[in-house]
Amino acid sequence: WNNCADLGLCGLTVPAELGGRGLDQTSAVVALEALGRGCADNGLGFAIGAHLWGCLTMVLAGDREHNASLISDLATGQKIGALAVSEPGAGSDVSAIATRADATSDGYRLDGHKIYVTNAPVGDVFVVLAATGDGGSAFGHTAFCVERGTPGLEVSEPIAKMGMRTAAMGEVILQNCRIPASSRIGAEGAGLALFLKAMEAERAFVLAPAVGAMERVFERTRDYAKSREQFGQPIAQFESIHGRLTEMYRRIVLAKLMLREAAAQKSAGKTITLDAAMAKLTISEAWVANCQDALAIFAGLGYLSETGIERELRDALGSQIFSGTAEIQRNTIARLLKIIP
């Protein structure tokens, strides 16, 4: 994390005057692709994505002048951010959030339970989405910034999971957690709109390191297929093998095109809800398929933990779930194309 912070990866799109690199989204995703290609720790890339596209995007939507010091600490990686939204009864259905923020004489009192929070066990800053009015309405939620150490805030130990094990995930408990009014992000009732904006960026760009990871796995698999001999020739000569390799490369090119198109549109100031859903769905499915092909080519050797190929597949599988499942992305695309109401 500290090495990434030194490179400026924790605040790529944050304005320079606030401690970041001030890059546009296209430059940022190219940098994150390079991280994924050069670093085999897929969890690290995802943790930075959750910090950058989730937490920081939300904090930047608030009072930048008041939060300048906090934003700088996040942008320079001195503090780690986490976005706390999902709950036991509210995942894809954000309107079902039960965590409440009740106004007090000097701020708010938060009570609720958040789950699946990436970076929670190591996080310093938590962006919490809570109901402040009618939770079912478009203006019934508000976003808050809660720092570690605030009385009433409890964070669990890391939760064991299938892949992305170096991206620590945990639960956040809020019990009579009192925060000042200045901790509110944006206007009261604007939380859902701010969250959707942040999710648009997260869905579009959180898998940028995965594109680099696919390139890394492809190169390793290609080199193995060219060096591994069976029946008197490299296995890459067999159609079943080089056919898989060509498909792996095709998926990489498609994933990169989708990612950079979304980044270019975002850099131009356009709404990218459709582009984000398309990029998230395309990259996640390509990543899983490429890892499956790599495992098939490495065969028994790839199934062994020592090679790391089986870990690449476990890491990839999570991408079809977090930041909106593949089914949610398809529903979003169908709705925006007016296929469904």
Secondary structure, DSSP 4 states (H G I P E B T S, - for coil): -HHHHHTTGGGTTS-GGGTS----HHHHHHHHHHHHHH---HHHHHHHHIIIIIIIHHHHTS-TTTTHHHHHHHHTTSS-EEEE--BTTBSS-GGG---EEEE-SSEEEEEEEEEEEETGGG-SEEEEEEESS-TTSTTSEEEEEEETT-TTEEEPPPPP-SS-TTS-EEEEEEEEEEEEGGGEESSTT-HHHHHHHHHHHHHHHTTHHHHHHHHHHHHHHHHHHHH-EETTEEGGGSHHHHHHHHHHHHHHHHHHHHHHHHHHHHHTT---HHHHHHHHHHHHHHHHHHHHHHHHHHTHHHHSGGGSHHHHHHHHHGGGTTTS-HHHHHHHHHHHTTS--
